[in-house]
Amino acid sequence: MTTFHDLLRQAADSHGNRTAILFEDEGLSFEDVLLRAESVAARLTALGIGPDDHIAVIMDNSVECILAWLASSLIGGTEIPI
């Protein structure tokens, strides 16, 4: 079974430095997205958040908001935007 993490890793391997996210004046490559999403996921896990947990997120639209969604998906949680 292919997981979301597998797909994100494959995209980073295949597309590397190509732009994956462009929001206003900030852009991230596929590699950067993977690294930053994994970093946020590790911090969420360190806080005790894991699979099937609901994660309330209060953020304006931003690259960080996208990374929070990706990170919650990587650990199997569900982001609840507020």
C-alpha positions as CSV (number, residue, x, y, z in Angstrom):
1,M,0.0,0.0,0.0
2,T,1.3,3.4,-0.9
3,T,1.1,6.0,1.8
4,F,0.9,9.8,1.6
5,H,4.4,9.9,2.9
6,D,5.6,7.6,0.1
7,L,4.0,9.9,-2.5
8,L,5.6,13.0,-0.9
9,R,9.0,11.3,-0.9
10,Q,8.6,10.1,-4.5
11,A,7.7,13.6,-5.6
12,A,10.8,15.0,-3.8
13,D,13.0,12.3,-5.4
14,S,11.5,12.9,-8.9
15,H,11.2,16.7,-8.9
16,G,13.8,17.8,-6.3
17,N,14.4,21.5,-6.7
18,R,11.3,22.2,-8.8
19,T,8.8,24.5,-7.2
20,A,6.1,22.5,-5.3
21,I,4.4,25.3,-3.4
22,L,4.2,29.0,-4.4
23,F,2.2,31.2,-2.2
24,E,2.4,35.0,-2.6
25,D,6.2,35.7,-2.6
26,E,7.3,32.4,-1.0
27,G,8.1,29.3,-2.9
28,L,9.3,25.9,-1.7
29,S,10.8,23.0,-3.7
30,F,9.6,19.5,-3.4
31,E,12.7,18.6,-1.4
32,D,12.1,21.6,1.0
33,V,8.4,20.7,1.4
34,L,9.3,17.1,2.4
35,L,12.0,18.2,4.8
36,R,9.9,20.9,6.5
37,A,6.7,18.7,6.6
38,E,8.7,15.9,8.2
39,S,10.2,18.4,10.7
40,V,6.7,19.7,11.7
41,A,5.5,16.1,11.9
42,A,8.3,15.2,14.3
43,R,7.4,18.1,16.5
44,L,3.8,17.1,16.6
45,T,4.8,13.5,17.4
46,A,7.0,14.8,20.2
47,L,4.0,16.6,21.6
48,G,2.1,13.2,21.8
49,I,0.0,13.7,18.7
50,G,-0.4,10.7,16.5
51,P,-2.6,8.6,14.2
52,D,-6.3,9.3,14.4
53,D,-5.8,12.5,16.5
54,H,-7.6,15.7,15.5
55,I,-5.3,18.7,15.3
56,A,-7.0,22.2,15.5
57,V,-5.1,24.7,13.4
58,I,-5.7,28.5,13.6
59,M,-3.6,30.1,10.9
60,D,-4.0,32.5,8.1
61,N,-3.4,31.0,4.6
62,S,0.3,30.6,4.2
63,V,3.1,28.2,3.4
64,E,3.2,27.2,7.0
65,C,-0.5,26.4,6.9
66,I,0.1,24.0,4.0
67,L,3.0,22.4,5.9
68,A,0.8,21.9,9.0
69,W,-1.7,20.1,6.8
70,L,1.0,17.9,5.2
71,A,2.6,17.2,8.6
72,S,-0.7,16.1,10.1
73,S,-1.3,13.8,7.2
74,L,2.2,12.3,7.5
75,I,1.5,11.2,11.1
76,G,-2.0,10.0,10.3
77,G,-3.8,12.8,12.1
78,T,-6.6,15.0,10.8
79,E,-6.2,18.8,10.6
80,I,-9.2,20.7,11.6
81,P,-8.9,24.3,10.3
82,I,-10.5,26.9,12.5
